[in-house]
Amino acid sequence: MKNPRTNPIEIDGEEFRQIGYQLIDDISNFMNQIDKKPVTYNRSPSEIQKVIGTTSLPDNGSEASELIAQATELLLNNSLFNGHPKFMGYITSSAAPIGALADLLAASVNPNVGAHILSPIATEIEKQTIKWLREFIGVPSDYGGILVSGGNMANFTAFLAARTAKAPLSVKECGIQNSENQFTVYCSKATHTWIEKAVVLFGLGTNSIRWIPTDVSNKMETSILESTIKEDIENNFTPLMIVGTAGDVSTGVVDNLNEISVVCKKYDIWFHIDGAYGMPAAIIPELKHVFEGIEEADSIALDPHKWLYSPLEAGCTLVKNPCHLTDTFSSHPEYYNFSKSEDEVAQNFYEYGLQNSRGFRALKVWLSLKQLGRSGYRKLISEDIQLSKMLYDLADNNPELEAISQNLSITTFRYKPKDRAENLEYLNKLNETLLNALQAGGEVFISNAIVNQQYCLRACIVNFRTSEKDIEEVVDIVVREGKKVHCELSKTFT
Ligand SMILES: *Cc1c(COP(=O)(O)O)cnc(C)c1O
């Protein structure tokens, strides 16, 4: 490309090609040999700081080719690789390779998906992506929505729509500071921390949360939910929303969504489902019944960057009546010339959520949906679940392990030596120490969960690279390290 202005930022065609080819070669090698690497190098912040250098902002620039080569080297040798087949921590998936290509393409064209006029094809692709996500989980065509950066933002977006929809006075004009509004929100103890951020950020305060206890299977106690609401109404509170969780972060349990929806209808309360992790499993026919009631939800949050394997970041809010989004987020400043054509209404995504300028995160989600189709996702998701069940069974049959829970693709278990099997305090300390040793070791990355006061090891498989062999090896590693940790700890623990 010829640019009459000489400038230090442009990379000319031939150079871009060379740098790009080299980068693609390096990425391809990385992806193909990711299983040969440790899951993490476990370097401390100060070690990493040394690796990147502590120089000040450079006065002068450097060659792009060198910089890309250096950055490649830095990232490939100092990262935690959540695409590694033995990464099973938290809820972070391996990223679909097509997503990496999609992000490169999206950044190259760089549409601003805030307004249709600025992103004609990207906006239509995002609209189709949202339509497909709704079809994926099986809710009716009235749902619309928006892609956001992740689960927290997806839940926040829905929370704000609920606040607009259910406040007795207009939140837009009156704010929430008036005597009519003493809002309360309801969720189970297993709800993700986003709810606490939401009530702090959006003016309700933490006292507005009613933490509903869970039953033995970790589902919200619907009878207590209803009695709590009744009491609040008698005391002049305004119930705003009930949050049902479809796949809780710790153990993967799905609340009884049908029962919750009945309560919502009865008291005219917004029904939100946080399905950031678990919702894609609704595509598995045998699991359909677990998600019964989703079509009653006023809003649903799901995270393509979890079980749809999109590279970070991609979340999605679906709202049954999308007007609640525009009621909440739309405004028309005079400096926007985003006018509508005569007979077609163009959708401007800035009116549907918190962001104004927006990137093209839809492309990676859209391309994966096309690459795999329904059947491809069904296969991967059900295999992840099978692997999780296999881990549970192996733990259950191993004399040194105790299997604790298995839901969706999350298994919890713990190391339980025979000579201390009855000592909860010891077992908790042992498994916590073991988890730290495993995470530092770099052979496998799992995380933790507390289940009925028991400190457990927790594996969440949203990883298309994990195989049966990995599961067997993970069990061997846990038992081997568990023995070592137990041997040391039992000497000092009193
Ligand atoms: C992961 C998760 C979140 C938060 O999502 P982020 O993408 O990390 O912001 C919220 N709720 C549930 C149930 C989750 O699993």
The ligand as a Tripos MOL2 file, in Angstrom:
@<TRIPOS>MOLECULE
LIG
   15    15     1     0     0
SMALL
NO_CHARGES

@<TRIPOS>ATOM
      1 C1        -18.2530  -17.4560   34.8410 C.3       1 LIG1
      2 C2        -19.5440  -17.0990   35.4330 C.ar      1 LIG1
      3 C3        -19.8950  -15.7660   35.6340 C.ar      1 LIG1
      4 C4        -18.9510  -14.6460   35.3290 C.3       1 LIG1
      5 O1        -18.6310  -14.6320   33.9700 O.3       1 LIG1
      6 P1        -17.3400  -13.8690   33.4180 P.3       1 LIG1
      7 O2        -17.3390  -14.2200   31.9870 O.co2     1 LIG1
      8 O3        -16.1860  -14.4180   34.1820 O.co2     1 LIG1
      9 O4        -17.5390  -12.4280   33.6790 O.co2     1 LIG1
     10 C5        -21.1420  -15.5140   36.1600 C.ar      1 LIG1
     11 N1        -21.9890  -16.5050   36.4820 N.ar      1 LIG1
     12 C6        -21.6920  -17.7940   36.2920 C.ar      1 LIG1
     13 C7        -22.6820  -18.8580   36.6450 C.3       1 LIG1
     14 C8        -20.4560  -18.1410   35.7650 C.ar      1 LIG1
     15 O5        -20.1560  -19.4250   35.5730 O.3       1 LIG1
@<TRIPOS>BOND
     1     1     2 1
     2     2     3 ar
     3     2    14 ar
     4     3     4 1
     5     3    10 ar
     6     4     5 1
     7     5     6 1
     8     6     7 2
     9     6     8 1
    10     6     9 1
    11    10    11 ar
    12    11    12 ar
    13    12    13 1
    14    12    14 ar
    15    14    15 1
@<TRIPOS>SUBSTRUCTURE
     1 LIG1         1 GROUP 0 **** ****
